[in-house]
Amino acid sequence: MKILNLLFIILVSFSSFGQKVKKETIIKIKPKAEFVAELMSKMTVDEKIYQLVQFTSDGTTTGPISGDNFITRIQQGKVGSILNATGAKETREIQRINLANSRLKIPLLFGHDVIHGYKTIFPINLGMAATFDPKSVELAARIAATEASSGGVHWTFAPMVDIARDPRWGRISEGSGEDNYLGTQMAIANVKGFQGDDLSKNNTILACAKHFAAYGAAEAGRDYNTVDMSERVLRDTYLPSFKAMVDAGVKTFMTSFNEISGVPSTANSFLLRDILKEEWKFDGFVVSDYTGINEMIAHGFAKDDQDAAQLAINAGLDMDMVGATYMNTLKKSYEEGKVTIDIINDACKRVLDAKYDLGLFEDPYRYSDEKREKETIYKPEFLEAALAVANNSLVLLKNNNALLPLNKNQKIAFVGPLVSDDKNIIGSWAALGDRNGFATSVKEGVLKLLGNTQNVTFDDGVEIQSTNKTMMQKAIENASKADVIVAVMGESENMSGEAGSKTNIDLPGLQKEFLAELKKIGKPIVLVLMNGRPLTISWENDNMDAILEAWWPGTRGGDAIAQTLFGVNNPNGKLPITFPRSVGQIPIYYNHKNTGRPYLGATDPEQKYKSRYTDSDNSPLFPFGFGLSYTNFSYSNLTISTNKISRNETLKISVNVTNSGNYDGAETVQLYIKDVVGSVTRPVKELKRFEKVIIKKGESKTISFEITSNDLKFYDKNMKFTAEPGDFEIFVGGNSDTNYKETFELIN
């Protein structure tokens, strides 16, 4: 288990990386408050408004493009930020054009969607959450920032910290799953990784908390759709990760496309002013999502662009992404008294502060260094880190009769539409990752690991989504000669992600039919899944002998899958999201509430008049936090320091974890709490702590946690954030389905 140690070594090496890069000549400037105040005193109203305008270059777009050619607008001095311009050469040239035409020489801010890597691509974010290892996530973000900054990028629109409980929603792939505690830890790690400890270093970039707020709760799992919920649910479930990012120093926020209780987030003053800027004291700036301001017309919330723009900026939205509403209408709204100069000044100052923090006033070209870019992209240590994180992200869902790990002397037939794939394996939102020829496919990973061997064959058999059966027979013939069949199947990269909502989340195309034909051969089958969401795989679980969830594992994904299949890596990932038995169970998540008639399962003597389905068990196919290993872990001696604590005391919890199997392995020990009785109903369980620990075969370790009354707080019936006295249960185990528990009482 050297992989986890490698991550820490690589991460530590970054602490002084920014110091080692040759610095360009910089201009000494005044302290930020003084500098920005003096600059703004020289700016016209138009110049202040134009700082709030973002246009897109010719790169990736996810909606309509408003306005004229972006270079023309830069030459007119009407742009403060550019989206999707990448590469040191391109960004340097665009910045040169800007400075040549800017009266006050205010630099542009370059933004790009660096979601789970820039060139070196890590597992999708849902996969990284499956590591249950914030250090791995921080490392991935640090490497992404280093590569992106070398290509002239100042700002990423990540991380997405939307809590999502509906796998029909395609963007579930971009977040950390269903739990706000896990999501919070991953959010903090991302901020640390992207922004580092000093934004003035040229290998750091601005992070962005998105999408504010509750985008993951869109009705029916349909992208851009309506959200309606109580303030209590909003604050208890959907806002904690955002608040944690503010506390961690995140510099930007992005609003969500959805409305909440009738008000689009893009102009929701309760979210942007009352909570974010006043209650949480956020001092960065807020950007809309792509044309989000314009879209309030279609929402039926604004009558035209001018109305939408003045609603947005008055609510606290500082920058217009691509919509051109601020550029075209804010001056008129100001002249008509609909927007005050104080509102414009506040928004402009927030943007200028960010540019100052990045050191762009000292040297506007400091990020656009072709030599550094060439030296930085795809560094060997970056690729090794991508492999290590991918290995940690894989989740073993089933392993009957210890079929895995495979033996290199076995005859193995590798089949499936993703077995030779190096395009989809890096997943959706893969920035500038190379899709053809650079990423390692499963076939390449296997051959690299096994060397010259005649024991393996590779056949696609079917395509991801097609009715073409012409390749199936050859694959079946090769599979019939093998000892073991490994089927590598799943989604194409564009099936999950933005605009990737689906009503059917089965394996697409003929893949299930192909598996049924393979099953007839009578050989053991390992199913390797690559996908951006939980799939409904009840049939597969009943019929396959082993299942490995690989998500979209990134640039080194094929190596990680091969190493795991053959036992070089012992899988240690855990599910950050519940897998349903069928779409009819959705939304399904572990920290639900009980009803007045809770169903107790198959042994419940009263079956009918309970909160249950008549055609399915309530339980998920695989619960949150679940993940097997090639070894076995057992829990014993759960101990708490006391049965009663006061508000200022700490409860100490310990448990022994023993590796009783035949392999060294890593286990994520999870601690859950249940508030038995509250002034409002409470979830059946809530994750409050976790720790990934390496345990050698035959070894036992004692894992310790601490809990205080702060961990017991929620919004009570009066909307006060507090911990109520009463009884609590503590559960410890390897997933959310654990019933190993102790009890304690919180007293006044």
Rosetta blueprint (number, residue, H / E / L):
1 M L
2 K H
3 I H
4 L H
5 N H
6 L H
7 L H
8 F H
9 I H
10 I H
11 L H
12 V H
13 S H
14 F H
15 S H
16 S H
17 F H
18 G H
19 Q H
20 K H
21 V L
22 K L
23 K L
24 E L
25 T L
26 I L
27 I L
28 K L
29 I L
30 K L
31 P L
32 K H
33 A H
34 E H
35 F H
36 V H
37 A H
38 E H
39 L H
40 M H
41 S H
42 K H
43 M L
44 T L
45 V H
46 D H
47 E H
48 K H
49 I H
50 Y H
51 Q L
52 L L
53 V E
54 Q E
55 F E
56 T E
57 S L
58 D L
59 G L
60 T L
61 T L
62 T L
63 G L
64 P L
65 I L
66 S L
67 G L
68 D L
69 N L
70 F H
71 I H
72 T H
73 R H
74 I H
75 Q H
76 Q L
77 G L
78 K L
79 V L
80 G L
81 S E
82 I E
83 L E
84 N L
85 A L
86 T L
87 G L
88 A H
89 K H
90 E H
91 T H
92 R H
93 E H
94 I H
95 Q H
96 R H
97 I H
98 N H
99 L H
100 A H
101 N H
102 S L
103 R L
104 L L
105 K L
106 I L
107 P L
108 L L
109 L E
110 F E
111 G E
112 H E
113 D L
114 V L
115 I L
116 H L
117 G E
118 Y L
119 K L
120 T L
121 I E
122 F L
123 P L
124 I L
125 N H
126 L H
127 G H
128 M H
129 A H
130 A L
131 T L
132 F L
133 D L
134 P H
135 K H
136 S H
137 V H
138 E H
139 L H
140 A H
141 A H
142 R H
143 I H
144 A H
145 A H
146 T H
147 E H
148 A H
149 S H
150 S H
151 G E
152 G L
153 V L
154 H L
155 W E
156 T E
157 F L
158 A L
159 P L
160 M E
161 V L
162 D L
163 I L
164 A L
165 R L
166 D L
167 P L
168 R L
169 W L
170 G H
171 R H
172 I H
173 S H
174 E H
175 G L
176 S L
177 G L
178 E L
179 D L
180 N H
181 Y H
182 L H
183 G H
184 T H
185 Q H
186 M H
187 A H
188 I H
189 A H
190 N H
191 V H
192 K H
193 G H
194 F H
195 Q H
196 G L
197 D L
198 D L
199 L L
200 S L
201 K L
202 N L
203 N L
204 T L
205 I L
206 L E
207 A L
208 C E
209 A E
210 K E
211 H E
212 F E
213 A L
214 A L
215 Y H
216 G H
217 A H
218 A L
219 E H
220 A H
221 G H
222 R L
223 D L
224 Y L
225 N L
226 T L
227 V E
228 D L
229 M L
230 S L
231 E H
232 R H
233 V H
234 L H
235 R H
236 D H
237 T H
238 Y H
239 L L
240 P H
241 S H
242 F H
243 K H
244 A H
245 M H
246 V H
247 D H
248 A L
249 G L
250 V L
251 K L
252 T E
253 F E
254 M E
255 T E
256 S L
257 F L
258 N L
259 E E
260 I E
261 S L
262 G L
263 V E
264 P E
265 S H
266 T H
267 A H
268 N L
269 S H
270 F H
271 L H
272 L H
273 R H
274 D H
275 I H
276 L H
277 K H
278 E H
279 E H
280 W L
281 K L
282 F L
283 D L
284 G L
285 F E
286 V E
287 V E
288 S L
289 D L
290 Y L
291 T L
292 G L
293 I L
294 N L
295 E L
296 M H
297 I H
298 A H
299 H H
300 G L
301 F L
302 A L
303 K L
304 D L
305 D H
306 Q H
307 D H
308 A H
309 A H
310 Q H
311 L H
312 A H
313 I H
314 N H
315 A H
316 G L
317 L L
318 D L
319 M E
320 D E
321 M E
322 V L
323 G L
324 A L
325 T H
326 Y H
327 M H
328 N H
329 T H
330 L H
331 K H
332 K H
333 S H
334 Y H
335 E H
336 E L
337 G L
338 K L
339 V L
340 T L
341 I H
342 D H
343 I H
344 I H
345 N H
346 D H
347 A H
348 C H
349 K H
350 R H
351 V H
352 L H
353 D H
354 A H
355 K H
356 Y H
357 D H
358 L L
359 G L
360 L L
361 F L
362 E L
363 D L
364 P L
365 Y L
366 R L
367 Y L
368 S E
369 D L
370 E H
371 K H
372 R H
373 E H
374 K H
375 E H
376 T H
377 I L
378 Y L
379 K L
380 P H
381 E H
382 F H
383 L H
384 E H
385 A H
386 A H
387 L H
388 A H
389 V H
390 A H
391 N H
392 N H
393 S H
394 L L
395 V E
396 L E
397 L E
398 K E
399 N E
400 N H
401 N H
402 A H
403 L L
404 L L
405 P L
406 L L
407 N L
408 K L
409 N L
410 Q L
411 K L
412 I E
413 A E
414 F E
415 V E
416 G L
417 P L
418 L L
419 V L
420 S L
421 D L
422 D L
423 K L
424 N H
425 I H
426 I H
427 G L
428 S L
429 W L
430 A L
431 A L
432 L L
433 G L
434 D L
435 R L
436 N L
437 G L
438 F L
439 A L
440 T L
441 S L
442 V H
443 K H
444 E H
445 G H
446 V H
447 L H
448 K H
449 L H
450 L H
451 G L
452 N L
453 T L
454 Q L
455 N L
456 V E
457 T E
458 F E
459 D E
460 D L
461 G L
462 V L
463 E L
464 I L
465 Q L
466 S L
467 T L
468 N L
469 K L
470 T L
471 M L
472 M H
473 Q H
474 K H
475 A H
476 I H
477 E H
478 N H
479 A H
480 S H
481 K L
482 A L
483 D L
484 V E
485 I E
486 V E
487 A E
488 V E
489 M E
490 G E
491 E L
492 S L
493 E H
494 N H
495 M H
496 S L
497 G L
498 E L
499 A L
500 G L
501 S L
502 K L
503 T L
504 N L
505 I L
506 D L
507 L L
508 P L
509 G L
510 L L
511 Q H
512 K H
513 E H
514 F H
515 L H
516 A H
517 E H
518 L H
519 K H
520 K L
521 I L
522 G L
523 K L
524 P L
525 I E
526 V E
527 L E
528 V E
529 L E
530 M E
531 N L
532 G L
533 R L
534 P L
535 L L
536 T L
537 I L
538 S H
539 W H
540 E H
541 N H
542 D H
543 N H
544 M L
545 D L
546 A E
547 I E
548 L E
549 E E
550 A L
551 W L
552 W L
553 P L
554 G L
555 T L
556 R L
557 G H
558 G H
559 D H
560 A H
561 I H
562 A H
563 Q H
564 T H
565 L H
566 F L
567 G L
568 V L
569 N L
570 N L
571 P L
572 N L
573 G L
574 K L
575 L L
576 P L
577 I L
578 T L
579 F E
580 P L
581 R L
582 S L
583 V H
584 G H
585 Q H
586 I L
587 P L
588 I L
589 Y L
590 Y L
591 N L
592 H L
593 K E
594 N L
595 T L
596 G L
597 R L
598 P E
599 Y L
600 L L
601 G L
602 A L
603 T L
604 D L
605 P L
606 E L
607 Q L
608 K L
609 Y L
610 K L
611 S E
612 R L
613 Y L
614 T L
615 D L
616 S L
617 D L
618 N L
619 S L
620 P L
621 L L
622 F E
623 P L
624 F L
625 G L
626 F L
627 G L
628 L E
629 S L
630 Y L
631 T L
632 N L
633 F E
634 S E
635 Y E
636 S E
637 N E
638 L E
639 T E
640 I E
641 S L
642 T L
643 N L
644 K E
645 I E
646 S L
647 R L
648 N L
649 E L
650 T L
651 L E
652 K E
653 I E
654 S E
655 V E
656 N E
657 V E
658 T E
659 N E
660 S L
661 G L
662 N L
663 Y L
664 D L
665 G E
666 A E
667 E E
668 T E
669 V E
670 Q E
671 L E
672 Y E
673 I E
674 K E
675 D E
676 V L
677 V L
678 G L
679 S L
680 V L
681 T L
682 R L
683 P E
684 V L
685 K L
686 E E
687 L E
688 K E
689 R E
690 F E
691 E E
692 K E
693 V E
694 I E
695 I E
696 K L
697 K L
698 G L
699 E L
700 S E
701 K E
702 T E
703 I E
704 S E
705 F E
706 E E
707 I E
708 T L
709 S H
710 N H
711 D H
712 L H
713 K L
714 F E
715 Y E
716 D L
717 K L
718 N L
719 M L
720 K L
721 F E
722 T E
723 A L
724 E L
725 P L
726 G E
727 D E
728 F E
729 E E
730 I E
731 F E
732 V E
733 G E
734 G L
735 N L
736 S L
737 D L
738 T L
739 N L
740 Y L
741 K E
742 E E
743 T E
744 F E
745 E E
746 L E
747 I L
748 N L
